[in-house]
């Protein structure tokens, strides 16, 4: 019962994109807090790293808990991950940047499942002669059933 609820929740949102964004944000955010032996130069340069990491974590959580905002969250995550390459210790030694770009792309590309048709048939509907869909879909970005 609990496992089926988890699967239904996970499939109803861009789970993997959000997870990669949260991991990337955590990686970028934690590196400036590392011991001095790992980080050669710190100080005021650590502030953008922490801010970008926190913003990426928030964007990943936004994709999970507000799936309708996935497009904006995906684009912003990709942009911040790319900016982290320059502003934050090579984007967390490239790991944070790569995870952020992957997560942002997955968030942006994710499409929700369409609701099952009322007729109960699994066969796809035939297109109408005018080329329009026979039933409107509630997703404003036009996900197809």
N, C-alpha and C positions, 0 to 999 in steps of 0.2 A: 504494500500500500504506500509506504513512505517512498520507496524507490520509484514507483510509477509517478508519484507527485513530483519528485525531483526531476525525472526525465521530462515530464510535461512542462515544468517551469523552465528547464534548461533549453528545450527546443523552441520555446516561445520567445526567445530573445537572442541577440548575438553573443552567446556565452563565451565562445573561444576568443573572439575579438576583444571583449571586455577583460577576459583573464590575461591575455597578452599585454593589454594596455596597463593593467594594474601591476603586473610583474615588471614591465619596463619602467613605470613610474617609481616603483619601490627600488629597483636597481639604481636608477639615476639619483634618487633621493638619498640613498644610504651611502653611496661612495664618498661624498664630501665629509661624511661623519666618520670615515675610516681612520685608523691610526696614521700618524705622520709618516711612518715607514712606507705605507702604501701610497699615500698622497704626497707629492713633492711640494706642492704649493697650495695653500688654502687661504683663508681670509675672506675678503669680500667676494671673491670669485665663487665661493660656495653657496651664496645666496641664490643666484639664478638656478643652480642645480636643484636645490631643495624646492624652490617654487615650481619649476617645471615638473619635477617628480610628483609633487602634490597635485598639480593640475591634471597630469596624466592619470593618476589614480582616480580622481574625481570623474574624469571623462569615461574611464572604464566602468565605474559604478553607475554612471548615467546611462550607459548603453544597456546595462543589466536591468535597471529599475525603471527606465523610461525608454523602451525600445523605439518609440516614434522619433526620438532625437538621435538615432543611430547615424544618420548621414552627417550631421554637423559634428557629432562627437568623433566620428571616424576621420573626417577631414582635419579637425583641430588636433587630434592625436598624432596624425601623420606629420603635420606642420611642426608641432612642438618637438616630436622625436627628431626631425631633421634639424631644427634649430639647436637641439641639445648636442648635436655633433660638433658644433662650433663653440657653444657657450658652456658646455658641461663636461669637461674631461673626455673629449671625443665621444660624447654620448654614453657615458658609462663604459668606456673602453669598447665601444661599438656594440656591445651586447644590448644595452638599453635602447639604442637607436634602432637596431634591427628588430627587436621585439616590439617597439612602438610602431614602426612602419607596418609590420605584419599585423598587429592588432588593429591599427587604424584601417588598413585595407579590408580586413575581415569584417569589421563593424560596418564599413560603408557598403560592402557588397552583400551583406546579409539581407534576405527577404523573408517576410513572415509567410507561414503557411496560410493558404486560403481556407475559408470555412467550407465544410462539405455542402454539397448542393441539397436542396430540399427533397428532390426526387429520390435520393438514395442510390442512384446508379453511379457506378464508378467510371462509366464511359464519358469521354469528353464531349462537351456540347458542340454542336456544329455552329460555325460562325454565321451571323446573320448576313443577308445579301448586301446590306449597306457597309459591311466591314466593321461594325461596332460590336461590342460585347453584348450578349443577350441579357446579362445581369451585371449591374455596376458592382465594382469591388470597393470595399471601404478603405483600402490603403491609398493614401493620396499620391504615393510614388508609383502606383500602377503595377504592383506585384500580380502576377498571373496565377490563377488557381491551378 
